[in-house]
Amino acid sequence: MLSKFLIPRRFFSRNIKDIKRRIEIKESKEQELEEEAEERKRRFKKKFFDSLRIYVRGGGGGQGIPKYGGVGGKGGDVHVISSKDITLKTVYDTNPSKRYIAGTGTDSRKRYLLGEDGADKEILVPVGVCIKTDEGRTIADLNEEGQRAIVARGGDGGSPYNNFLGQKGEVRSVTLDLKLIADIGLVGFPNAGKSTFLAAISRAQPKIAEYPFTTIQPQVGTMMYRDYRQITVADLPGLIEGAHVNFGMGHKFLKHVERTKLLLFLVDINGFQLSPKYQSRSAFETLLLLNKELELFNPEMLDKPAVLAFNKIDTDHNSNADHVIELVKNLPDSLSEVPKEMHPNRLVKFDEIFKMSAKNRENTDIIKQRLRELLDLYAGLKETDKSLLADFQNLPSGDKPYSSNKEIRKIKLV
């Protein structure tokens, strides 16, 4: 009778082999997924954060007691405070959930009619952060260490003004948008030699190679002088045509130029071509396109002091540099040399034009010294203008050549 229910041995052996094979395939897939996760973590650790969206909520107010006139405690506020020793990456690592909630005010009690206020929540962020709402409204610019802004207010405690009902705290999402604060911003197309120049004049060690987009995140180098003066220089990823409409993540990089005091345009004397499928541009055309991209992104950036440097003159075998410099000096008359679609409406005015080889460090020290002199010059002019404006505003109204305060406000400092 039992022989009817006996299962052949070969059936078991086939099943065991099949199970083993399935286990091996599953383990192999799990290992691949683990390796992919580790690779994502590794890339994420190197990621440069210049924008972070967070959820903030003010604390709710405590309940009041109508019978005794008790007032509930006020909910805590959420504060954002600027600090030099922090990055947005640190902000994220400290709280990956990106949720910040202030403390709730305590309810009024029979023995303690005044409830205690909820604890405030403080978020430390880097200097240079602009706080914006989802609607694009700017709440605050934190440009100096120790500045603070309230991004979510706590609700009022229950009182006679609200029927003794504690109010809810403010709830919103805000974006912490970092704009690097540096004295000088390097502006140029990819492979112009910005990273090589930064390495030549400072202690920064940016990635350098003979292909476009070696700089994929902004870097700040510091120029040191013998008298211990320090000047910071921001090396930004190369722009491309269409950056003003965010082509090639143009907005992500152009915003970092807005807070610099001086712009250094770096142009490859041999011109620029992103890849074989793109049109080749001469050095003069490259300069005009850079001018146009800045103008279309933010015309006010053209008001900044600017210096122009033609790089890689060690490879200029046709002595093209002098001809290009002559074209720049003859602007706007020389605009006839290029197609009309490349013409900017406003031209950048350069205080100095240099030829250099960042690779061979030819003329880099001269440029380094001149940059300092120009920064000092414009800082002095700004202080003089402020002093003159203050003296002007203190004059008796009859002695002023302007009839109203509105006209005074039109005076724009350099």
VOPAGU-2260 file (C-alpha; in pm, 1 decimal, decimal comma):
REM VOPAGU-2260
SITE   aa  ch    i         X         Y         Z
SITE  MET   A    0       0,0       0,0       0,0
SITE  LEU   A    1     278,7     245,9      92,4
SITE  SER   A    2     450,7     195,3    -242,7
SITE  LYS   A    3     175,7     399,3    -409,3
SITE  PHE   A    4     279,6     709,2    -213,0
SITE  LEU   A    5     656,1     674,4    -247,2
SITE  ILE   A    6     816,4     954,4    -453,4
SITE  PRO   A    7    1115,1     865,3    -674,4
SITE  ARG   A    8    1455,5     987,0    -547,1
SITE  ARG   A    9    1528,2    1163,1    -879,4
SITE  PHE   A   10    1229,3    1393,2    -818,1
SITE  PHE   A   11    1386,3    1515,3    -490,7
SITE  SER   A   12    1728,6    1567,9    -649,3
SITE  ARG   A   13    1579,3    1776,3    -932,9
SITE  ASN   A   14    1381,4    1987,2    -686,2
SITE  ILE   A   15    1683,0    2046,2    -462,8
SITE  LYS   A   16    1896,1    2158,3    -759,5
SITE  ASP   A   17    1618,6    2391,8    -875,0
SITE  ILE   A   18    1582,7    2542,4    -527,4
SITE  LYS   A   19    1960,0    2591,1    -497,4
SITE  ARG   A   20    1970,4    2764,6    -837,0
SITE  ARG   A   21    1686,3    2997,7    -738,5
SITE  ILE   A   22    1859,2    3082,1    -410,1
SITE  GLU   A   23    2183,2    3161,0    -595,6
SITE  ILE   A   24    2000,3    3386,9    -843,1
SITE  LYS   A   25    1822,4    3566,6    -557,6
SITE  GLU   A   26    2147,4    3615,2    -364,4
SITE  SER   A   27    2318,8    3745,0    -678,7
SITE  LYS   A   28    2039,7    3999,5    -737,7
SITE  GLU   A   29    2048,8    4108,7    -372,7
SITE  GLN   A   30    2424,7    4159,5    -396,9
SITE  GLU   A   31    2383,2    4370,1    -712,9
SITE  LEU   A   32    2118,7    4583,6    -541,4
SITE  GLU   A   33    2344,7    4632,7    -238,7
SITE  GLU   A   34    2633,3    4738,4    -463,3
SITE  GLU   A   35    2406,8    4985,0    -647,8
SITE  ALA   A   36    2286,3    5127,3    -315,5
SITE  GLU   A   37    2646,5    5168,7    -197,1
SITE  GLU   A   38    2738,4    5342,3    -523,4
SITE  ARG   A   39    2442,6    5580,3    -484,5
SITE  LYS   A   40    2550,0    5656,3    -127,7
SITE  ARG   A   41    2907,6    5719,9    -242,2
SITE  ARG   A   42    2793,2    5959,0    -516,3
SITE  PHE   A   43    2552,4    6131,0    -276,3
SITE  LYS   A   44    2830,5    6196,4     -24,4
SITE  LYS   A   45    3022,0    6387,8    -292,9
SITE  LYS   A   46    2714,9    6580,5    -406,9
SITE  PHE   A   47    2732,6    6959,2    -378,5
SITE  PHE   A   48    2421,8    7107,6    -216,9
SITE  ASP   A   49    2335,9    7462,0    -319,1
SITE  SER   A   50    1960,3    7427,7    -268,3
SITE  LEU   A   51    1755,3    7246,3      -6,0
SITE  ARG   A   52    1376,8    7244,3      39,7
SITE  ILE   A   53    1261,9    7195,0     398,1
SITE  TYR   A   54     930,0    7164,1     583,5
SITE  VAL   A   55     883,8    7401,3     877,9
SITE  ARG   A   56     600,7    7426,9    1129,8
SITE  GLY   A   57     555,9    7667,0    1416,7
SITE  GLY   A   58     437,8    7523,4    1746,5
SITE  GLY   A   59      69,1    7530,7    1833,8
SITE  GLY   A   60     -54,4    7759,1    2111,2
SITE  GLY   A   61    -169,0    7613,9    2443,6
SITE  GLN   A   62    -535,5    7612,7    2544,6
SITE  GLY   A   63    -669,8    7880,0    2780,4
SITE  ILE   A   64    -921,5    7844,0    3066,0
SITE  PRO   A   65   -1227,1    8070,8    3019,1
SITE  LYS   A   66   -1349,7    8022,1    3377,1
SITE  TYR   A   67   -1031,7    8164,9    3532,6
SITE  GLY   A   68    -909,4    8380,5    3245,2
SITE  GLY   A   69    -608,2    8153,1    3198,8
SITE  VAL   A   70    -392,2    8212,9    2889,8
SITE  GLY   A   71    -219,4    7930,4    2703,7
SITE  GLY   A   72     148,0    7950,8    2613,8
SITE  LYS   A   73     250,3    8073,2    2269,0
SITE  GLY   A   74     388,0    7815,2    2022,4
SITE  GLY   A   75     758,1    7829,1    1940,2
SITE  ASP   A   76     893,3    7988,6    1621,0
SITE  VAL   A   77    1124,5    7827,6    1364,3
SITE  HIS   A   78    1439,8    8036,6    1313,9
SITE  VAL   A   79    1704,2    8009,5    1041,3
SITE  ILE   A   80    2047,0    8135,4    1153,5
SITE  SER   A   81    2354,0    8185,8     933,3
SITE  SER   A   82    2683,8    8031,3    1040,3
SITE  LYS   A   83    3027,7    8015,2     874,1
SITE  ASP   A   84    3112,2    7663,6     989,5
SITE  ILE   A   85    2834,6    7477,3     810,0
SITE  THR   A   86    2720,8    7367,0     462,6
SITE  LEU   A   87    2381,5    7271,6     322,2
SITE  LYS   A   88    2512,6    6915,0     303,7
SITE  THR   A   89    2565,2    6930,6     681,6
SITE  VAL   A   90    2211,2    7063,7     724,3
SITE  TYR   A   91    2078,2    6764,2     531,6
SITE  ASP   A   92    2299,9    6508,8     709,1
SITE  THR   A   93    2190,6    6642,3    1049,2
SITE  ASN   A   94    1822,2    6598,7     964,5
SITE  PRO   A   95    1757,9    6387,6     650,5
SITE  SER   A   96    1380,9    6411,7     703,3
SITE  LYS   A   97    1410,7    6789,9     637,4
SITE  ARG   A   98    1124,4    6851,7     882,9
SITE  TYR   A   99    1162,5    7119,1    1151,9
SITE  ILE   A  100     884,5    7161,1    1408,3
SITE  ALA   A  101     891,2    7405,3    1699,7
SITE  GLY   A  102     761,3    7323,7    2047,9
SITE  THR   A  103     396,5    7352,2    2150,1
SITE  GLY   A  104     288,6    7602,5    2415,7
SITE  THR   A  105     158,2    7446,3    2737,7
SITE  ASP   A  106    -206,8    7470,3    2834,7
SITE  SER   A  107    -321,5    7703,3    3107,2
SITE  ARG   A  108    -391,1    7524,5    3435,8
SITE  LYS   A  109    -585,4    7612,2    3747,3
SITE  ARG   A  110    -266,2    7660,4    3950,4
SITE  TYR   A  111     -59,9    7806,8    3662,2
SITE  LEU   A  112    -289,2    8033,1    3466,3
SITE  LEU   A  113     -14,9    8147,2    3227,7
SITE  GLY   A  114     102,3    7858,0    3013,5
SITE  GLU   A  115     469,9    7836,4    2916,2
SITE  ASP   A  116     573,6    7925,5    2562,1
SITE  GLY   A  117     687,9    7644,2    2334,2
SITE  ALA   A  118    1058,5    7604,6    2257,0
SITE  ASP   A  119    1186,5    7772,6    1940,3
SITE  LYS   A  120    1348,4    7557,4    1671,3
SITE  GLU   A  121    1677,3    7686,8    1528,5
SITE  ILE   A  122    1825,7    7578,1    1194,0
SITE  LEU   A  123    2190,4    7664,1    1126,0
SITE  VAL   A  124    2262,3    7735,3     757,7
SITE  PRO   A  125    2566,0    7863,6     563,4
SITE  VAL   A  126    2629,1    8234,1     514,6
SITE  GLY   A  127    2491,9    8335,6     174,4
SITE  VAL   A  128    2159,4    8153,0     194,3
SITE  CYS   A  129    1851,2    8311,4      42,0
SITE  ILE   A  130    1525,9    8180,5     194,4
SITE  LYS   A  131    1233,6    8159,1     -48,2
SITE  THR   A  132     874,7    8038,5     -29,0
SITE  ASP   A  133     727,7    7795,6    -282,9
SITE  GLU   A  134     564,8    8097,7    -449,2
SITE  GLY   A  135     909,4    8249,2    -509,9
SITE  ARG   A  136     882,6    8524,9    -247,3
SITE  THR   A  137    1209,3    8601,5     -69,4
SITE  ILE   A  138    1179,5    8582,9     309,5
SITE  ALA   A  139    1537,1    8685,4     388,7
SITE  ASP   A  140    1895,2    8700,0     260,1
SITE  LEU   A  141    2146,3    8588,7     523,2
SITE  ASN   A  142    2471,7    8743,1     400,3
SITE  GLU   A  143    2652,7    8782,6     732,5
SITE  GLU   A  144    2729,1    8544,0    1015,1
SITE  GLY   A  145    2473,9    8544,3    1295,8
SITE  GLN   A  146    2184,8    8685,6    1092,9
SITE  ARG   A  147    1851,1    8518,0    1158,5
SITE  ALA   A  148    1504,6    8501,4    1010,5
SITE  ILE   A  149    1176,0    8353,8    1132,6
SITE  VAL   A  150    1039,7    8116,2     868,6
SITE  ALA   A  151     739,1    7979,5    1062,7
SITE  ARG   A  152     570,5    8158,7    1352,2
SITE  GLY   A  153     412,0    7977,3    1642,7
SITE  GLY   A  154      40,2    8003,4    1711,9
SITE  ASP   A  155     -96,1    8230,8    1984,3
SITE  GLY   A  156    -203,8    8076,2    2311,6
SITE  GLY   A  157    -571,5    8059,7    2404,3
SITE  SER   A  158    -690,0    8396,5    2540,2
SITE  PRO   A  159    -999,1    8619,4    2548,1
SITE  TYR   A  160    -906,3    8737,5    2194,8
SITE  ASN   A  161    -953,3    8389,8    2043,3
SITE  ASN   A  162   -1212,5    8234,2    2276,4
SITE  PHE   A  163    -932,7    8074,0    2479,4
SITE  LEU   A  164    -854,5    7836,9    2192,7
SITE  GLY   A  165    -487,3    7783,6    2114,9
SITE  GLN   A  166    -403,5    7869,8    1753,9
SITE  LYS   A  167    -214,1    7648,3    1511,6
SITE  GLY   A  168     140,1    7740,3    1415,1
SITE  GLU   A  169     237,6    7852,1    1066,6
SITE  VAL   A  170     309,1    7562,8     827,4
SITE  ARG   A  171     500,5    7594,0     501,4
SITE  SER   A  172     783,8    7460,2     290,6
SITE  VAL   A  173    1075,2    7691,5     218,7
SITE  THR   A  174    1381,7    7660,3      -2,3
SITE  LEU   A  175    1729,2    7738,1     128,3
SITE  ASP   A  176    1904,2    7867,5    -183,6
SITE  LEU   A  177    2279,8    7909,3    -141,8
SITE  LYS   A  178    2463,3    8173,2    -342,5
SITE  LEU   A  179    2836,7    8161,2    -286,6
SITE  ILE   A  180    2986,4    8478,5    -145,6
SITE  ALA   A  181    3326,1    8543,4    -302,6
SITE  ASP   A  182    3521,3    8854,5    -396,5
SITE  ILE   A  183    3579,2    8745,0    -756,7
SITE  GLY   A  184    3376,7    8518,9    -985,5
SITE  LEU   A  185    3536,6    8335,0   -1278,7
SITE  VAL   A  186    3311,7    8342,1   -1585,5
SITE  GLY   A  187    3379,2    8137,0   -1897,0
SITE  PHE   A  188    3276,7    7853,0   -2123,2
SITE  PRO   A  189    3390,2    7496,4   -2044,9
SITE  ASN   A  190    3760,7    7416,3   -2087,6
SITE  ALA   A  191    3862,9    7784,0   -2082,0
SITE  GLY   A  192    4119,2    7708,7   -1810,0
SITE  LYS   A  193    3932,6    7845,9   -1507,5
SITE  SER   A  194    4034,3    7558,6   -1279,7
SITE  THR   A  195    4397,4    7579,9   -1397,3
SITE  PHE   A  196    4397,1    7953,3   -1324,0
SITE  LEU   A  197    4244,2    7899,3    -979,1
SITE  ALA   A  198    4512,7    7641,6    -899,7
SITE  ALA   A  199    4783,7    7884,5   -1017,7
SITE  ILE   A  200    4676,4    8177,5    -799,9
SITE  SER   A  201    4545,3    8000,3    -488,6
SITE  ARG   A  202    4579,6    7690,8    -275,3
SITE  ALA   A  203    4272,0    7529,3    -425,4
SITE  GLN   A  204    4315,2    7190,6    -592,8
SITE  PRO   A  205    4036,2    7168,0    -850,7
SITE  LYS   A  206    4007,5    6882,8   -1099,3
SITE  ILE   A  207    4189,8    6973,8   -1422,4
SITE  ALA   A  208    4172,2    6794,6   -1758,1
SITE  GLU   A  209    4168,3    6862,7   -2132,1
SITE  TYR   A  210    3794,1    6815,6   -2177,8
SITE  PRO   A  211    3485,3    7029,2   -2103,8
SITE  PHE   A  212    3293,4    7024,4   -1773,9
SITE  THR   A  213    3576,3    6903,9   -1548,3
SITE  THR   A  214    3431,2    7145,9   -1291,2
SITE  ILE   A  215    3085,7    7012,6   -1204,8
SITE  GLN   A  216    3036,7    7202,4    -879,4
SITE  PRO   A  217    3140,9    7550,6    -764,2
SITE  GLN   A  218    3470,1    7581,9    -578,0
SITE  VAL   A  219    3614,4    7873,1    -383,4
SITE  GLY   A  220    3988,9    7933,5    -371,4
SITE  THR   A  221    4169,0    8192,1    -159,9
SITE  MET   A  222    4446,0    8414,4    -295,6
SITE  MET   A  223    4706,5    8482,6     -26,5
SITE  TYR   A  224    4928,7    8791,7     -28,3
SITE  ARG   A  225    5251,6    8865,3     158,2
SITE  ASP   A  226    5077,3    9106,3     397,0
SITE  TYR   A  227    4826,6    8826,8     484,4
SITE  ARG   A  228    4549,4    8983,6     278,5
SITE  GLN   A  229    4306,8    8718,7     151,9
SITE  ILE   A  230    4080,3    8741,1    -152,2
SITE  THR   A  231    3834,7    8465,6    -242,1
SITE  VAL   A  232    3778,8    8348,4    -600,3
SITE  ALA   A  233    3481,1    8134,8    -709,4
SITE  ASP   A  234    3543,2    7884,4    -989,4
SITE  LEU   A  235    3204,0    7807,3   -1140,7
SITE  PRO   A  236    3115,6    7525,6   -1381,7
SITE  GLY   A  237    3146,1    7639,8   -1742,0
SITE  LEU   A  238    2848,7    7811,6   -1903,6
SITE  ILE   A  239    2708,3    7714,0   -2241,2
SITE  GLU   A  240    2485,6    7896,2   -2487,4
SITE  GLY   A  241    2133,2    7908,4   -2346,6
SITE  ALA   A  242    2246,2    7919,6   -1982,5
SITE  HIS   A  243    2011,0    8213,6   -1916,5
SITE  VAL   A  244    1710,5    7983,1   -1979,1
SITE  ASN   A  245    1867,7    7715,7   -1757,3
SITE  PHE   A  246    2012,5    7516,3   -2048,3
SITE  GLY   A  247    2291,1    7304,2   -1905,1
SITE  MET   A  248    2172,1    7397,3   -1551,6
SITE  GLY   A  249    2265,3    7760,6   -1624,0
SITE  HIS   A  250    2057,4    7908,7   -1338,4
SITE  LYS   A  251    2223,6    7672,3   -1090,9
SITE  PHE   A  252    2563,2    7823,8   -1173,5
SITE  LEU   A  253    2486,1    8182,1   -1277,0
SITE  LYS   A  254    2324,1    8259,6    -942,0
SITE  HIS   A  255    2663,2    8219,7    -772,3
SITE  VAL   A  256    2802,0    8513,4    -974,0
SITE  GLU   A  257    2540,6    8756,3    -840,6
SITE  ARG   A  258    2709,5    8814,6    -504,3
SITE  THR   A  259    3066,5    8855,6    -626,8
SITE  LYS   A  260    3229,8    9199,4    -623,3
SITE  LEU   A  261    3423,7    9162,1    -948,3
SITE  LEU   A  262    3395,3    8939,2   -1255,9
SITE  LEU   A  263    3695,0    8783,3   -1428,3
SITE  PHE   A  264    3605,7    8671,4   -1780,7
SITE  LEU   A  265    3831,3    8387,2   -1892,4
SITE  VAL   A  266    3834,0    8313,0   -2266,2
SITE  ASP   A  267    4032,2    8051,5   -2457,7
SITE  ILE   A  268    4224,2    8243,1   -2726,1
SITE  ASN   A  269    4163,4    7950,8   -2963,2
SITE  GLY   A  270    3786,7    7983,2   -2927,9
SITE  PHE   A  271    3540,8    7721,4   -2806,0
SITE  GLN   A  272    3352,0    7420,7   -2939,4
SITE  LEU   A  273    3150,0    7207,8   -2696,7
SITE  SER   A  274    3153,5    6901,8   -2924,2
SITE  PRO   A  275    3178,4    6820,5   -3298,4
SITE  LYS   A  276    2801,2    6857,1   -3340,6
SITE  TYR   A  277    2813,8    7216,6   -3210,5
SITE  GLN   A  278    2934,3    7518,3   -3405,4
SITE  SER   A  279    3286,7    7638,9   -3334,6
SITE  ARG   A  280    3314,1    7990,6   -3188,1
SITE  SER   A  281    3609,3    8227,3   -3213,4
SITE  ALA   A  282    3752,8    8392,5   -2901,1
SITE  PHE   A  283    3574,6    8720,0   -2986,7
SITE  GLU   A  284    3241,8    8541,6   -3045,6
SITE  THR   A  285    3286,7    8350,4   -2719,0
SITE  LEU   A  286    3329,2    8675,2   -2526,9
SITE  LEU   A  287    3016,8    8830,4   -2679,8
SITE  LEU   A  288    2813,1    8517,4   -2604,8
SITE  LEU   A  289    2926,7    8525,0   -2240,0
SITE  ASN   A  290    2827,2    8892,0   -2225,7
SITE  LYS   A  291    2485,4    8808,2   -2370,9
SITE  GLU   A  292    2420,7    8515,2   -2133,5
SITE  LEU   A  293    2487,4    8734,2   -1827,9
SITE  GLU   A  294    2272,2    9013,4   -1969,7
SITE  LEU   A  295    1976,8    8781,9   -2035,6
SITE  PHE   A  296    2003,9    8619,9   -1690,8
SITE  ASN   A  297    2035,3    8943,7   -1493,0
SITE  PRO   A  298    2124,8    9276,4   -1661,7
SITE  GLU   A  299    2247,2    9420,1   -1329,5
SITE  MET   A  300    2543,1    9180,7   -1340,0
SITE  LEU   A  301    2687,3    9389,5   -1624,5
SITE  ASP   A  302    2729,0    9678,9   -1379,0
SITE  LYS   A  303    2990,8    9487,1   -1181,2
SITE  PRO   A  304    3359,4    9572,4   -1228,7
SITE  ALA   A  305    3509,1    9330,5   -1481,2
SITE  VAL   A  306    3847,6    9211,2   -1604,9
SITE  LEU   A  307    3913,4    9010,0   -1922,1
SITE  ALA   A  308    4188,4    8749,0   -1960,4
SITE  PHE   A  309    4263,8    8556,6   -2279,8
SITE  ASN   A  310    4409,1    8222,9   -2173,6
SITE  LYS   A  311    4628,4    7961,5   -2345,4
SITE  ILE   A  312    4846,8    8211,9   -2532,6
SITE  ASP   A  313    5118,4    7944,8   -2526,4
SITE  THR   A  314    4910,4    7768,3   -2794,5
SITE  ASP   A  315    4838,4    8086,1   -2994,8
SITE  HIS   A  316    5073,0    8007,2   -3282,9
SITE  ASN   A  317    4896,0    8244,9   -3522,1
SITE  SER   A  318    4938,5    8546,7   -3288,5
SITE  ASN   A  319    4561,1    8585,6   -3277,7
SITE  ALA   A  320    4552,8    8746,6   -2930,9
SITE  ASP   A  321    4653,0    9099,2   -3038,1
SITE  HIS   A  322    4387,5    9103,2   -3311,7
SITE  VAL   A  323    4114,2    8986,6   -3071,2
SITE  ILE   A  324    4217,4    9242,3   -2807,2
SITE  GLU   A  325    4197,6    9514,1   -3073,4
SITE  LEU   A  326    3842,8    9400,9   -3158,3
SITE  VAL   A  327    3743,7    9421,2   -2789,9
SITE  LYS   A  328    3891,6    9769,2   -2753,8
SITE  ASN   A  329    3702,4    9888,1   -3062,7
SITE  LEU   A  330    3361,7    9775,9   -2934,6
SITE  PRO   A  331    3084,2    9849,5   -3027,2
SITE  ASP   A  332    3219,0    9928,3   -3378,4
SITE  SER   A  333    3368,2    9578,6   -3411,6
SITE  LEU   A  334    3026,1    9412,8   -3360,9
SITE  SER   A  335    2996,2    9412,7   -3739,3
SITE  GLU   A  336    3251,0    9127,6   -3739,0
SITE  VAL   A  337    2998,0    8879,5   -3592,9
SITE  PRO   A  338    2637,2    8775,8   -3673,5
SITE  LYS   A  339    2365,9    9003,1   -3534,8
SITE  GLU   A  340    2214,7    8730,9   -3311,9
SITE  MET   A  341    2533,5    8738,4   -3103,5
SITE  HIS   A  342    2510,6    9111,9   -3032,8
SITE  PRO   A  343    2434,8    9192,9   -2667,3
SITE  ASN   A  344    2220,0    9498,2   -2597,2
SITE  ARG   A  345    2467,0    9615,1   -2332,7
SITE  LEU   A  346    2839,8    9558,8   -2336,3
SITE  VAL   A  347    3053,2    9475,0   -2034,8
SITE  LYS   A  348    3313,0    9744,8   -1967,2
SITE  PHE   A  349    3649,1    9589,4   -1885,1
SITE  ASP   A  350    3892,7    9771,2   -1657,8
SITE  GLU   A  351    4183,5    9558,5   -1780,9
SITE  ILE   A  352    4255,1    9310,6   -2061,7
SITE  PHE   A  353    4529,2    9050,1   -2016,1
SITE  LYS   A  354    4699,9    8774,6   -2211,9
SITE  MET   A  355    4811,0    8476,9   -2005,2
SITE  SER   A  356    4892,7    8108,7   -1987,7
SITE  ALA   A  357    4749,3    7961,0   -1668,1
SITE  LYS   A  358    4921,4    7630,4   -1744,2
SITE  ASN   A  359    5268,3    7791,3   -1759,8
SITE  ARG   A  360    5174,0    8055,1   -1499,1
SITE  GLU   A  361    5261,1    8330,7   -1744,0
SITE  ASN   A  362    5123,4    8669,5   -1625,0
SITE  THR   A  363    4916,7    8501,8   -1348,1
SITE  ASP   A  364    5102,5    8689,1   -1072,1
SITE  ILE   A  365    5047,9    9020,8   -1251,3
SITE  ILE   A  366    4674,3    8948,3   -1278,7
SITE  LYS   A  367    4661,5    8842,1    -913,2
SITE  GLN   A  368    4812,7    9174,5    -803,2
SITE  ARG   A  369    4592,9    9381,2   -1036,1
SITE  LEU   A  370    4277,1    9209,7    -910,1
SITE  ARG   A  371    4364,2    9318,4    -557,8
SITE  GLU   A  372    4427,0    9677,4    -668,6
SITE  LEU   A  373    4092,1    9693,7    -848,9
SITE  LEU   A  374    3900,1    9548,8    -553,2
SITE  ASP   A  375    4060,7    9804,8    -321,6
SITE  LEU   A  376    3989,2   10084,2    -570,1
SITE  TYR   A  377    3618,8   10002,2    -601,0
SITE  ALA   A  378    3583,4    9947,9    -225,4
SITE  GLY   A  379    3728,0   10296,9    -171,0
SITE  LEU   A  380    3494,8   10449,6    -430,7
SITE  LYS   A  381    3195,2   10285,1    -267,5
SITE  GLU   A  382    3286,6   10425,9      73,6
SITE  THR   A  383    3339,0   10771,4     -81,1
SITE  ASP   A  384    2999,3   10756,1    -251,7
SITE  LYS   A  385    2832,5   10655,7      75,2
SITE  SER   A  386    2999,9   10945,2     254,9
SITE  LEU   A  387    2897,5   11195,0     -15,6
SITE  LEU   A  388    2540,8   11065,1     -13,4
SITE  ALA   A  389    2523,3   11097,3     366,2
SITE  ASP   A  390    2655,2   11456,3     346,9
SITE  PHE   A  391    2405,2   11534,8      72,5
SITE  GLN   A  392    2111,7   11404,7     274,5
SITE  ASN   A  393    2218,9   11618,3     572,9
SITE  LEU   A  394    2208,8   11939,5     366,9
SITE  PRO   A  395    1923,0   12184,6     432,9
SITE  SER   A  396    1640,8   12122,1     186,3
SITE  GLY   A  397    1692,5   12460,6      18,1
SITE  ASP   A  398    2053,8   12376,8     -69,3
SITE  LYS   A  399    1971,5   12047,5    -241,6
SITE  PRO   A  400    1965,9   12042,8    -623,3
SITE  TYR   A  401    1693,7   11773,6    -614,3
SITE  SER   A  402    1336,7   11850,3    -521,1
SITE  SER   A  403    1236,6   11523,2    -353,8
SITE  ASN   A  404    1368,1   11217,6    -174,8
SITE  LYS   A  405    1257,7   11005,6    -471,3
SITE  GLU   A  406    1526,9   11169,0    -684,9
SITE  ILE   A  407    1787,8   11108,9    -414,2
SITE  ARG   A  408    1712,2   10737,9    -421,6
SITE  LYS   A  409    1798,0   10733,7    -791,7
SITE  ILE   A  410    2164,1   10786,2    -706,1
SITE  LYS   A  411    2310,2   10439,7    -749,5
SITE  LEU   A  412    2623,3   10341,5    -563,2
SITE  VAL   A  413    2897,9   10162,3    -758,1
